[in-house]
Amino acid sequence: MKHETNIPYKIYLSENEMPRNWYNVRADMKEKPAPLLHPATGVPMGYDDLRNVFCDELVRQELDDDTREIPIPQAVLDFYKMYRPSPLVRAYCLEETLQTPAKIYYKFEGNNTSGSHKLNSAIAQAYYAKQQGLTGVTTETGAGQWGTALSMACAYLGLDCKVYMVKCSYEQKPFRREVMRTYGASVTPSPSMDTAVGRKILSEHPGTTGSLGCAISEAVEAAASAPGYRYVLGSVLNQVLLHQSIIGLEAKAALDKYGIIPDIIIGCAGGGSNLGGLIAPFMGEKLRGLRDYRIIAVEPASCPSLTRGRFAYDFCDTGKVCPLAKMYTLGSGFIPSSSHSGGLRYHGMNSVLSQLYHDGYMEAISVEQTKVFEAAEYFARTEGILPAPESSHAIRAAIDEALHCKETGEDKTIVFGLTGTGYFDMAAYEKFHNGEMRDSIPTDEELERSFALLPSLQ
């Protein structure tokens, strides 16, 4: 087995080396993301328009296109120290098995009870809600990582937590649902009969397995109808990418510690939280002309917003009550097949990442879920970690890039994000092992029907 004696298997930062500020990549963007628009009037939304839905400080962060570094509150830093810094791991065993000259690193975010990177933003958002004197928060969750993380953060801070969970994930992943309930959250399968928008969606799509767009609509309605509550979101929003920049900042600091410069940076892509967080400081250097990196977003072929979507203003939710965002979208009414990558089932992509992709700063690919699970199994057998299905999209691309290096003899350095573990995803692994997993890819006709319903303000 090859092993460079000066590079350890796991690179850890000390507590003193942890970042003290989040990095706001928008400050370095030449073309800023387009503003959010009011869903009824189409007018750009400001602070006063958004604070009825989101916490005050989070609204400020959402709208801030200019402040490069935003201090992390000490209370959030203290919470981070329970599970951060997270390790940057050299995948020596994977390299050896692939017989590739490439060097492969992964930033592992699964070493906390929530099992994923989502806790990085959950504690920040819960902290600001607590500081504002709120009673509780509402949210949606897909695969359940975000709902689990938020329920943990709310339990820690003494806040009520109401979670609307995409119905197919609610049914496929009962154990993650029970973890949320253990931390005191109420969990409702979405769409539900509890809200007006849920009842409307069920009447129009009887038997639907739901989508993140549906669950968002229900969570927003629930927050608006309960005094002392605000809505919080685990991906898509700019504030979430800001909080998740801790991932990339730590990864870059660990690489810098050993003088390692990556060539390729790979992240799975759903709404954008992990991808945006991982690539943030590297993208910043690219935007400032300091260094060039190849950055790859990997999304499921069943919900391919970047690779097959339209760059247009669209509703952020199926119920059309949330602001309009300019993003790569499949249409707010698009409901993907009930694939097993529940966290990557959102119809659109974060507006910052959409703008960066549109301007050519990164590339995107989509992969079928059977190929994703092939990579997941391969990784588990070589590196000893059972990866989440979402993370396994990045693993698939990293393996393919490493094999390409094997063909060409190129000695590339690859970094990818391992967003979390897959121990609550065993039903999906079972289907894969039994040969029952199927790839579902939307047709051009299906997408065109969805695009036809985009708002007429492009």
TORDRENVO-468900 format. One line per 5 residues: number of its first residue (from 1); their letters; for each residue x, y, z of C-alpha. Coordinates in Angstrom, 1 decimal, decimal comma. Last residue first. Layout:
N
NUM) A) X/Y/Z; ... .
***
This chain:
458
458) QLSPL) -38,3/35,9/-17,4; -41,5/37,2/-15,8; -44,0/34,5/-17,0; -43,5/32,2/-14,0; -42,5/28,7/-15,0 .
453) LAFSR) -45,4/26,4/-16,0; -44,2/25,5/-19,4; -41,0/24,3/-17,8; -42,9/21,5/-16,1; -44,4/20,3/-19,3 .
448) ELEED) -41,0/20,6/-21,0; -39,5/18,5/-18,2; -42,0/15,6/-18,8; -41,4/15,8/-22,5; -37,7/15,7/-22,2 .
443) TPISD) -38,1/12,5/-20,2; -37,4/12,2/-16,5; -34,8/9,6/-15,5; -35,7/6,7/-13,2; -33,0/4,1/-12,5 .
438) RMEGN) -34,3/1,0/-10,8; -33,3/-0,8/-7,6; -34,6/-4,3/-7,2; -31,4/-6,2/-7,8; -31,5/-7,6/-4,2 .
433) HFKEY) -28,3/-5,8/-3,3; -29,6/-2,4/-4,5; -33,0/-2,9/-2,8; -31,2/-3,7/0,4; -28,9/-0,7/0,1 .
428) AAMDF) -32,0/1,5/-0,2; -33,6/-0,1/2,8; -30,3/0,4/4,6; -30,5/4,2/4,4; -30,4/4,9/8,2 .
423) YGTGT) -26,8/3,7/8,4; -25,8/5,8/5,4; -23,2/8,2/6,8; -22,5/11,8/6,0; -21,5/14,6/3,7 .
418) LGFVI) -18,4/12,9/2,3; -17,2/15,9/0,3; -14,6/15,4/-2,4; -11,0/16,3/-2,9; -8,9/15,1/-5,9 .
413) TKDEG) -5,2/15,6/-6,4; -4,1/14,7/-10,0; -1,1/12,6/-11,0; -2,0/12,1/-14,6; -1,1/8,7/-16,0 .
408) TEKCH) -3,8/9,0/-18,7; -5,7/5,8/-18,0; -5,1/5,8/-14,3; -6,0/9,5/-14,1; -9,3/8,6/-15,8 .
403) LAEDI) -9,8/6,0/-13,1; -9,3/8,7/-10,4; -11,9/10,9/-12,2; -14,4/8,0/-12,2; -13,8/7,2/-8,6 .
398) AARIA) -14,3/10,9/-7,6; -17,5/11,1/-9,7; -19,0/8,0/-8,0; -17,8/9,2/-4,6; -19,6/12,6/-5,2 .
393) HSSEP) -22,8/10,8/-5,9; -22,1/8,6/-2,9; -22,5/11,6/-0,6; -26,3/11,7/-1,3; -26,6/7,9/-0,8 .
388) APLIG) -25,0/8,2/2,6; -21,7/6,4/2,9; -20,9/3,2/4,9; -17,3/3,9/6,0; -14,6/1,2/5,8 .
383) ETRAF) -12,5/2,8/3,1; -12,3/-0,2/0,7; -15,5/-2,1/1,2; -17,6/0,9/2,0; -16,2/2,8/-1,1 .
378) YEAAE) -17,1/-0,1/-3,4; -20,6/-0,3/-1,9; -21,1/3,4/-2,4; -19,7/3,4/-5,9; -22,1/0,6/-7,0 .
373) FVKTQ) -24,8/2,6/-5,1; -24,2/5,7/-7,3; -24,1/3,6/-10,5; -27,6/2,2/-9,5; -28,7/5,8/-8,7 .
368) EVSIA) -28,0/7,2/-12,2; -25,5/10,0/-12,4; -25,7/13,7/-13,3; -22,8/16,0/-14,2; -22,0/19,6/-13,4 .
363) EMYGD) -19,2/22,1/-14,2; -17,9/25,1/-12,3; -16,9/28,7/-12,8; -18,7/29,0/-16,2; -20,9/32,0/-15,5 .
358) HYLQS) -24,1/29,9/-15,4; -22,4/27,6/-12,9; -21,5/30,5/-10,7; -25,0/32,0/-11,0; -26,6/28,7/-10,2 .
353) LVSNM) -24,3/28,2/-7,2; -25,3/31,6/-5,9; -29,0/31,0/-6,6; -29,2/27,7/-4,8; -30,3/24,9/-7,1 .
348) GHYRL) -33,9/23,9/-8,0; -36,4/21,0/-8,0; -35,1/19,6/-4,7; -34,7/15,8/-4,6; -31,1/15,5/-3,5 .
343) GGSHS) -31,6/14,8/0,2; -33,9/11,9/-0,6; -31,2/10,0/-2,5; -33,3/6,8/-2,5; -35,4/7,7/-5,6 .
338) SSPIF) -39,1/8,3/-5,2; -39,4/9,8/-8,7; -39,1/13,6/-8,9; -42,0/16,0/-8,4; -41,7/19,0/-10,7 .
333) GSGLT) -44,3/21,6/-9,8; -41,6/24,2/-8,8; -40,0/23,8/-12,3; -36,9/21,9/-13,2; -34,8/24,8/-11,9 .
328) YMKAL) -31,4/26,4/-12,3; -31,9/29,5/-10,3; -33,4/32,9/-10,1; -35,4/32,9/-6,9; -39,1/33,6/-6,4 .
323) PCVKG) -40,2/34,0/-2,8; -42,2/31,4/-1,0; -46,0/30,9/-1,3; -46,0/29,0/-4,6; -47,3/25,7/-3,1 .
318) TDCFD) -44,6/23,7/-4,8; -41,8/25,7/-3,3; -38,9/28,0/-4,3; -41,0/29,6/-7,0; -39,1/30,2/-10,2 .
313) YAFRG) -36,9/32,8/-11,9; -34,9/31,2/-14,7; -31,8/29,2/-15,5; -33,6/26,2/-16,9; -32,9/22,6/-15,9 .
308) RTLSP) -31,1/19,7/-17,6; -27,6/19,6/-16,2; -28,2/22,0/-13,2; -31,6/20,7/-12,1; -31,1/17,0/-12,7 .
303) CSAPE) -33,6/15,3/-10,4; -33,7/11,6/-11,5; -30,2/11,8/-13,0; -29,0/12,6/-9,5; -26,5/15,5/-9,1 .
298) VAIIR) -22,8/15,9/-9,1; -21,2/19,3/-9,0; -17,6/19,5/-10,2; -15,0/22,2/-9,5; -11,8/22,3/-11,5 .
293) YDRLG) -9,5/24,7/-9,6; -7,7/27,8/-10,8; -5,7/29,9/-8,4; -5,4/33,5/-7,3; -7,8/35,1/-9,8 .
288) RLKEG) -10,1/36,5/-7,2; -13,0/34,3/-8,4; -10,8/31,2/-8,3; -9,6/32,0/-4,8; -13,2/32,4/-3,7 .
283) MFPAI) -14,2/29,2/-5,4; -11,6/27,4/-3,3; -12,9/29,1/-0,1; -16,5/28,1/-0,9; -16,1/24,7/-2,5 .
278) LGGLN) -17,2/22,6/0,5; -19,9/24,9/1,8; -21,6/25,4/-1,6; -21,5/21,7/-2,4; -22,9/20,7/1,0 .
273) SGGGA) -25,7/23,3/1,1; -26,6/23,3/-2,7; -30,2/22,3/-3,1; -29,3/18,9/-4,3; -25,6/18,7/-5,4 .
268) CGIII) -22,9/16,2/-4,4; -19,5/17,8/-4,2; -16,2/17,4/-6,1; -13,0/19,4/-6,0; -10,4/18,7/-8,6 .
263) DPIIG) -6,8/20,0/-8,8; -6,1/20,2/-5,1; -3,1/22,0/-3,7; -1,4/20,3/-0,7; 1,2/22,2/1,3 .
258) YKDLA) 0,8/20,1/4,4; -1,0/22,6/6,6; -2,5/24,2/3,5; -4,6/21,0/2,9; -5,9/21,1/6,5 .
253) AKAEL) -6,7/24,9/6,2; -8,5/24,2/2,9; -10,6/21,5/4,4; -11,5/23,6/7,5; -12,6/26,5/5,3 .
248) GIISQ) -14,4/24,2/3,0; -16,6/22,7/5,7; -17,0/25,9/7,7; -18,5/27,3/4,5; -21,7/25,5/5,6 .
243) HLLVQ) -22,8/28,6/7,6; -22,6/30,8/4,5; -24,2/28,2/2,2; -27,1/28,1/4,6; -27,5/31,9/4,6 .
238) NLVSG) -27,6/31,8/0,8; -30,7/29,7/0,9; -30,9/26,4/-1,1; -30,3/24,1/2,0; -31,5/23,3/5,5 .
233) LVYRY) -34,3/25,8/5,7; -35,8/27,7/8,7; -39,3/29,0/9,2; -40,2/31,2/12,1; -42,4/30,7/15,1 .
228) GPASA) -43,5/33,1/17,9; -47,1/33,2/16,7; -48,1/30,1/14,7; -49,9/30,6/11,3; -46,9/31,8/9,4 .
223) AAEVA) -44,7/29,0/10,7; -47,2/26,3/9,6; -47,6/27,9/6,2; -43,8/28,0/5,7; -43,5/24,3/6,8 .
218) ESIAC) -46,3/23,3/4,4; -44,8/25,0/1,4; -41,3/23,6/2,2; -42,7/20,1/2,4; -44,2/20,4/-1,1 .
213) GLSGT) -41,0/21,8/-2,6; -39,0/19,0/-0,9; -41,1/16,5/-2,7; -44,1/14,3/-2,1; -44,9/10,6/-2,6 .
208) TGPHE) -48,1/11,6/-4,4; -51,1/9,4/-3,8; -53,6/11,9/-5,2; -51,8/14,8/-7,0; -54,3/17,7/-7,4 .
203) SLIKR) -56,3/16,9/-4,2; -53,1/16,0/-2,3; -51,4/19,3/-3,4; -54,4/21,3/-2,2; -54,6/19,5/1,2 .
198) GVATD) -50,9/20,2/1,7; -51,3/23,9/0,8; -54,2/24,2/3,3; -52,2/22,6/6,0; -52,6/19,5/8,3 .
193) MSPSP) -53,9/17,2/5,5; -50,3/16,2/4,7; -47,9/16,5/1,8; -45,7/15,7/3,5; -45,3/13,2/6,4 .
188) TVSAG) -45,4/15,0/9,8; -42,6/14,9/12,4; -42,9/16,5/15,8; -39,5/17,2/17,2; -38,4/16,2/20,8 .
183) YTRMV) -34,9/14,9/20,2; -36,2/11,4/20,3; -38,8/12,4/17,7; -36,0/13,4/15,3; -34,3/10,1/16,0 .
178) ERRFP) -37,6/8,3/15,3; -37,8/9,9/11,8; -34,3/8,7/11,1; -35,4/5,2/12,1; -38,5/5,4/9,9 .
173) KQEYS) -36,5/5,9/6,7; -38,5/4,6/3,7; -41,9/5,8/4,8; -40,9/9,3/5,9; -38,5/9,4/2,9 .
168) CKVMY) -41,4/8,8/0,5; -43,6/11,3/2,4; -41,1/14,2/2,4; -40,8/15,2/6,0; -42,5/18,2/7,5 .
163) VKCDL) -40,7/19,0/10,8; -41,9/21,0/13,8; -39,3/22,0/16,4; -39,9/23,7/19,7; -36,8/25,4/21,1 .
158) GLYAC) -34,8/24,6/24,3; -31,3/25,4/23,0; -29,9/21,8/22,9; -33,3/20,4/21,9; -33,5/22,9/19,1 .
153) AMSLA) -30,0/21,9/17,8; -30,8/18,2/17,9; -34,2/18,7/16,2; -32,4/20,8/13,5; -29,8/18,1/12,8 .
148) TGWQG) -32,4/15,3/12,6; -34,6/17,4/10,3; -31,6/18,2/8,1; -30,5/14,5/7,9; -34,0/13,3/7,2 .
143) AGTET) -33,9/12,1/3,6; -35,9/15,1/2,6; -36,6/17,5/5,5; -38,9/20,5/5,9; -38,9/23,2/8,6 .
138) TVGTL) -40,7/24,8/11,4; -39,2/26,8/14,3; -39,9/27,5/17,9; -40,8/29,9/20,7; -38,8/32,9/19,5 .
133) GQQKA) -36,8/35,2/21,7; -34,6/36,6/18,9; -31,5/35,1/20,5; -33,3/31,7/20,4; -34,0/32,0/16,7 .
128) YYAQA) -30,4/33,2/16,0; -29,1/30,1/17,9; -31,5/27,7/16,0; -30,2/29,0/12,7; -26,6/28,6/13,7 .
123) IASNL) -27,2/25,2/15,3; -28,9/23,9/12,1; -26,3/25,4/9,8; -23,4/23,2/10,9; -25,7/20,4/11,9 .
118) KHSGS) -26,5/19,7/8,3; -23,0/18,2/7,6; -24,3/14,7/8,2; -24,9/11,8/10,6; -27,2/13,7/13,0 .
113) TNNGE) -25,3/12,1/15,8; -22,0/13,5/14,8; -19,0/12,2/12,8; -20,6/12,2/9,4; -18,9/15,3/7,9 .
108) FKYYI) -15,9/13,6/6,4; -13,8/15,8/4,0; -12,4/13,4/1,5; -9,0/13,1/-0,1; -7,8/11,3/-3,2 .
103) KAPTQ) -4,3/11,3/-4,7; -4,4/10,2/-8,3; -1,8/7,7/-9,5; -4,6/5,1/-9,7; -4,4/1,4/-8,8 .
98) LTEEL) -8,1/1,6/-7,9; -7,6/-0,6/-4,9; -4,5/1,4/-3,8; -6,2/4,7/-4,2; -9,3/3,5/-2,2 .
93) CYARV) -7,0/2,2/0,5; -5,1/5,5/0,7; -8,2/7,7/0,9; -6,5/10,6/2,6; -9,0/11,9/5,2 .
88) LPSPR) -9,8/15,5/6,1; -11,2/15,1/9,6; -14,0/17,2/11,2; -13,0/20,2/13,4; -15,5/19,8/14,9 .
83) YMKYF) -17,9/17,5/16,7; -18,5/18,9/20,2; -16,4/21,9/19,3; -19,1/23,2/17,0; -21,3/23,8/20,0 .
78) DLVAQ) -18,7/26,2/21,4; -18,3/27,9/18,1; -22,1/28,4/18,0; -22,1/30,0/21,4; -19,1/32,2/20,4 .
73) PIPIE) -21,0/33,6/17,4; -19,3/32,9/14,1; -18,0/36,2/12,7; -19,0/37,1/9,1; -16,3/37,4/6,5 .
68) RTDDD) -16,6/38,7/2,9; -19,4/41,2/3,6; -20,8/42,3/0,2; -23,7/40,3/-0,9; -25,6/40,4/2,4 .
63) LEQRV) -29,3/39,6/1,7; -29,4/36,2/3,3; -27,2/37,2/6,1; -29,5/40,1/7,1; -32,5/37,8/6,8 .
58) LEDCF) -30,7/35,3/9,1; -30,3/38,0/11,7; -34,0/38,8/11,7; -35,3/35,1/11,8; -37,2/34,1/8,7 .
53) VNRLD) -40,8/34,2/7,6; -42,1/37,6/8,8; -38,5/38,9/8,4; -38,6/38,5/4,7; -40,5/41,6/3,4 .
48) DYGMP) -38,9/43,9/6,0; -35,4/42,9/4,9; -35,9/43,3/1,2; -37,8/41,6/-1,6; -37,4/42,5/-5,2 .
43) VGTAP) -40,9/43,1/-6,8; -42,6/40,2/-8,7; -45,9/41,3/-7,1; -47,4/38,0/-5,7; -44,4/35,8/-5,2 .
38) HLLPA) -42,2/38,7/-4,1; -38,8/38,5/-5,8; -35,5/37,3/-4,5; -32,6/39,2/-5,9; -30,3/37,9/-8,7 .
33) PKEKM) -27,0/36,4/-7,7; -24,1/38,8/-7,9; -22,0/38,9/-11,1; -18,5/39,8/-10,2; -18,6/37,4/-7,2 .
28) DARVN) -16,1/38,0/-4,5; -18,5/39,2/-1,8; -20,9/36,5/-2,8; -18,5/33,9/-1,5; -19,4/34,7/2,1 .
23) YWNRP) -16,9/33,0/4,4; -17,9/32,1/8,0; -15,6/33,4/10,6; -13,6/31,9/13,5; -12,1/29,1/11,5 .
18) MENES) -10,7/26,2/13,7; -6,9/26,3/14,2; -7,2/26,8/18,0; -9,4/23,8/18,3; -6,7/21,8/16,6 .
13) LYIKY) -7,0/20,8/12,9; -7,1/17,2/12,0; -5,6/15,5/9,0; -6,5/11,8/8,8; -4,4/9,2/7,0 .
8) PINTE) -1,3/11,2/7,7; 0,8/12,9/4,9; 4,5/13,0/5,6; 5,0/9,3/5,3; 3,4/9,1/1,9 .
3) HKM) 1,6/5,8/2,0; 1,4/3,4/-0,9; 0,0/0,0/0,0 .
***
